[in-house]
Amino acid sequence: MSKIKYIYPTFLLLFFSFYTFAQKESLHKKINQDMYGNFSEAFEKLNYSLFASIHSNDMIRISGGNGGEIKSVKKYLEGYQKRWSDPNRKASPIDFRLFERVTSDSLVSDRGIYRVTYKNDKGETKFSYGQFHVLLRMENGSWKILTDYDSNELNTINKQSYDTAFPLSDYKKYWKHRD
């Protein structure tokens, strides 16, 4: 009887630990797919509809650095619609890495580095880097961009900055939380 007395609480502790881990894992996978998976796919396929779908109707876009500018979601998305409708436009894959994520029940703040890959006129592969800060809000079951700020920090964001940030799958390193 005394063994059962200890097995049951141990079982419950293990069950709730695995359950909590699965919930956290699920949260981060959903954020990463809704935001970064769809964002990357839209860039890869020049898919304006997908790109527009990840932005809240209330979104504000801020471009920092030299040419600081604030745009409404409508103005921001119009630029992509025009750019991506050019039949000569080539896809430019984009990748993301994070150095901070702060979460609540309905909001997520992510800060990180992105890298855009493109080919120049000579066919050489080139990279462009920037630092970003997005605020995401849960809307109708999906995480949507509410605020999007980015800057190349006067061209100081580079491969080293990108490599220093963490892969999206490594949320335990960039997620700021309290246990």
N, C-alpha and C positions, 0 to 999 in steps of 0.2 A: 504494500500500500504506500509506503514512503517513497518508492521510486516514481510512482504515478503522480504523487504530490508535486514532484519536481519536474517531471516530463511535461505536464500540461502548461505550466507557466513558461517554460522554455520554448515549447511549441508556439504559444501565443506571441512571445517576443519575436521569434524568428518570422512568423507569419506577418506581423505588423511591420517589421523591418523590411521584408521583401516587398510588401504592399506599398509602403512609403517610397522605396527606391523605384518601383515600377511607375508610381504616380509622377515622380520627379522626372524620370527618363521620358515618360510620355509627354509631359509638358514641354520639355526642351525639344523633343523631336517635332512636335506640332508647331512650335514657334519657328523652328529652323526650316520646316517644309513650307509653311504658309508664307513666310517672308523670304528667306534666302533661296530655297529651292525654286519657288515660283519666279523670283526676281532673276535668278541665273538662267532659268529656262526661257524667260521672255527675252533676255539679251541674246541668248544662243540662237533663238528662232526668229528674232525680230517680231515677236508676238505682242502687238500693242494691246489687244484685248486682255491678255493675261496680265500684262504689266499694269494696266489701268485697274484691274480687279483687286490688286493688293494694296491699293491706296484708299484711305477713307475719303469720303466726300468732303470732310472738314480738314483735310491735310494741308499743311503749310510746308513749303520747300524753302530752305535757306542755303544759299551758296556762300560760303565764307571765303576768306583769302583776299586776293587783290580786288576782285570785282564783286564784292559783297552784294547780294540781291535776295529779296524775299518775293516768292511767287505763290499764287493760289494754286490749288490742285488743277484747276482748269487750264491755266496758263502753262503750268509745268508739263502736264500730259499732252497738251497741243504740240509742244516742241518735239516730244518723242513720236507722236503720230506722224508729224511731217517728216522727221528724220528717217523713220523706219519705212515710210511709204515710198521712198526713193528706190527704184528697182536696181540701181547700181550699188546700193548700200550693202556692205558685208557685215556679217555678224561679228560681234566683239564679245567673246565670253568674259564673264565677270565672276570673280571668286571673292569670298569673304572670310575673314578671321576676326575673332573677338578678343577684347581684353577686359570687358566688363559687361555683365547683365544683371540688372536689378528687376525683380518681379513683384507684382501684387496680383490680386485676383483678376483684375481687368486691364492692367497696364504692364508694359515691359519697356525698359530702357536698355538699349544695346549700344555699346560704343566699340568701334573696331576699325579695321583697315580693309579696304577693298583693292583688288587688282583687276584691271581690264587688260585683256590680251588682244592685240591687233597686228595686222601685217601692214608695213609701210609700202610705199610705191615700188620699192625694190624687192618686195616679197619677204623682207626680214621680219621676224617676230619681235614685237616691241611690247613693253608693258607701261601702263599708266597706273599710278597709285593715288589713293586718297584716304583721308581719315573721315569717319562718319559717326554720327550720333542719331539714332532713330528712336522715336517713341511710338510704340505699337499699342493698339487698343483692340480688345476683343469685340467684334461686330458680327452678329449673325453666325456665330460658331467659327469664325476665322480671325486670325490676327491681321490687322490692317495698319498701314503706316499712317500715323496721325501727324507726326513732325519728322522731317528729314533734313538734317544738316550735314553738309560735307565740305571739306576743304583739303587742298593739297599742302596746307600750312606753308605757303610760299615755297613750294617745291622741295620741302624737306621730308615728305613722306616717300619712302622708297622700299626696295626689297627687304632691307634689314628691318624696317618697321613692320612690314607684312609678316616676315618670318618670326618676329618676336611675339606677335599676337598668337592666340590659340585656335586650333581647328574648331569648327562648329561642333563637332562630335565630342569635344573634351569639355563639356559644360562645367564639370567640377572645378576646373581651373579658373574660369571667368565668371561664374555665377556668384553674386554676392547675396548671401542669405543668412538667416539665423536659425540655428537648430535648438 
